[in-house]
Structure formats: structure tokens, C-alpha cells
Amino acid sequence: MAEPLYVPVLPVRQHARTAYERVRPDIQAAMAPLWNLPPCPGVPLADLNKASWRKELNKVRGAHRRHPGWLDAPFAEEAQIPALAEVLAECTGLSRLLRPVTGPERSQAQQSAALGTAHRYGCGVGVRVCVPGEWDSGMTERVCQLLGRADPDVPVDLLLDLGSVLPGRPDAGKEALRALDALHPLAAWRTAAVLGGGFPRATDDMLELGELHEEPRADWHMWHEMRASGRDYLSRLTYGDYGVQPVTALSQEPGGGPPPWGLLRYTIDEWFVLCKVLSRGPNRTASIRAAARRIRDLPEFRGASVGAGETWLRDCANGPLTTSEGTGQAPDWLRAGNIQHMTYVVRCLLPG
């Protein structure tokens, strides 16, 4: 059986960190998150330590007292790499459970920093190979060159990142297998994970207020397609996804006001269930509680005892209309959505 069972791709933000902290201990033990720093466009080197994510990064590090994960800065600008590398190395040195990440298309300076940190602390390094479309066979040589620069005693992890895997990309599984056929023989990968984002980018005109809407879990379908291919390395592969946010959410800069509507989310076997709610106005409380009731009343609702995500939905559904207490804001909806999603995915991946 592959270890870990599940790699959630998460932003270094409060809602994601608290979701990771609040899943049950047995679920957390089966996970190894890939944490991503948000972009900091144009931020001078001297100000990076004051960036809005700096305090949250320390809390992410504190959350990894028992279980490993990876830490990446995929949106770093070239001029920011030295300062960011120092910050990430500090987190790795203090935690030893957060591994640095690099990739074949990163700059030589970034690769050297990640490989140096992995060697210094003996924690290993994640190699994030992005395949947003068709597999590029030239990537094999670039990964070989990167591996050739690594200390042979440093463990390496393959993080094959397919980006968005939505219904309009039916060949994603075939491209993932092409990539794995080429990359899997290159190293004794400690972990080999396939990552894909199947949650849709919801728009105002896509959803009716208060009505349940289903979107296919194309990344989950891709995973099963791959598992049916008969490759000999499949038993050693780990599943990963972007949780209940679209892939593009990682690259959004912090700040900005929320729209007048938001989403409650629930994950079932074949579908993401979305329900649009009001985030402001006199009907806000009624809108959110009604949406929570609709999800709670689904035949597939797993019950409040399963985890904190379901507990939040039940309590929200049962709350009074005379007060908005317990209805939350957008970060609370994301946290509850990710908790139920991560819990469900791990339970689905457990053997038997």
C-alpha cells in the first residue's frame, strides 16, 4: 500500500491549515499535504518576512508535529527566490517534517536551494512535474538532470501535477500514464503522487441560489481509469487533489472583498455537490441554513459523527433563523468543505 494514502494540495492560508488540524487523527495520519505559498507580486525582498502569509506559515509548521508534508513556493518571482528559499529552509530546519519542493522547470537557483536544504536536513525533496496538457517527452531528460544534481542519499518524491482535470480533458489519465511510464523508472521514489484538480470554478450564472448543483469529479474518475490500466507500479502510487477549490485558487492573491454569494460544498462518490448561498443581506441566514439542510438531507450525507465537516453542516442546518451564529463566512465554508472532503477521500482510499 502506498504511503501516504492522500496528498491534498493546499494554500498556506488559515482555512486550509485549520481544516488540516481539525480532521480526525487517523485521517491526518494518512495524509501528507503539499502546501503552497500564495503569490507576492512585486514585494521587495526586505518585506517578504512581513508578508501576510508569514504568520500563517509558522502555524502550518506547528501543525506538522507528527506527520510529513511538502512546502512549495510555485509562484515565486526570480528576484524573490533567495529570500523565499531562506524562509522555507528555516521551516524545514525547525520542523524536519516539511520537505522542500523543486521541479525541472524551476530556475537553477531555486533547484540548488531546495536540493541544498534537503541535503542539509536529510528530509528529502519533492520533485513537482507539471503536466497541464499533453506529456512532453523532453521533460524526462530535464528530470534526469535535476536528479543528477541531488545527493544520492537524499530521498526524492515525485509529485506529478496535472493541474485542472475537468470533464473537458478526457485524456488526462492517458497523459498521466505516459508521464509515469517515463518518470517512474528514473529513481527509487519515496512517494509517487498523482495530483489533479477536479473542483470547478463556480460562476454566478452557473448556479441557482439555494439549489443543489452537481459537478462530476473528473480527477477521481481519472484516478480509477489509471488504476485499471494494469501498470506494475500502480500499487505504489498515491492519490492527490486540490480539495474543494479550483486549481486557480492557489494563484489568487490574498485580499479583496467577497462577492455577495458563496458556496457550501459536499463530496460524494461521483460528484461535487455545490449550493449557492447569500454572503450578505437580510436573507443571508435563511439562505445558508436552507443550503445546509439540503446537503444534510442528501441520501449520501454521511452523518455528523464522521467528522467536523459534517458536524458543522448539521449544526448550521439546525440553527435558528433568529441569529446568524454558526452560519460562518467564506473561510468557514471552505474549512468545513475541505474537512469533509479530505475525510471522505481517505476513507475511500483505505484498503477493504
Buried (B, 14 or more C-beta within 10 A) or exposed (E): EBEBBBBBBBBBBBBBBBBBBBBBEEBBBBBBBBBBBBBBEEBEEEEBEEBBBBEBBBEBBEBBEEBBBBBBBBBBEEEBBBBBBBBBBBBBEBBEBBBBBBBBBBEEEBBBBBBBBBBBBEBBBBBBBBBEEEBBEEBBEBBEEBBEEBBEEBBBBBBBBBBBBBEEBEEBBBBBBBBBBBBBEBBEBBBBBBBBBBBBEBEEEEBEBBEBBEBBBBBBBBBEBBBEEEBEEBEBBBBBBBBBBBBEBBEBEBEEEEEEBBBBBBBBEEBBBBBBBBBEEEBBBBBBBBBBBBBBEEEEBBEBEBBBBBBBBBBBBEBEEEEBEBBBEBBBBBBBBBBBBBBBBBBBBEEE
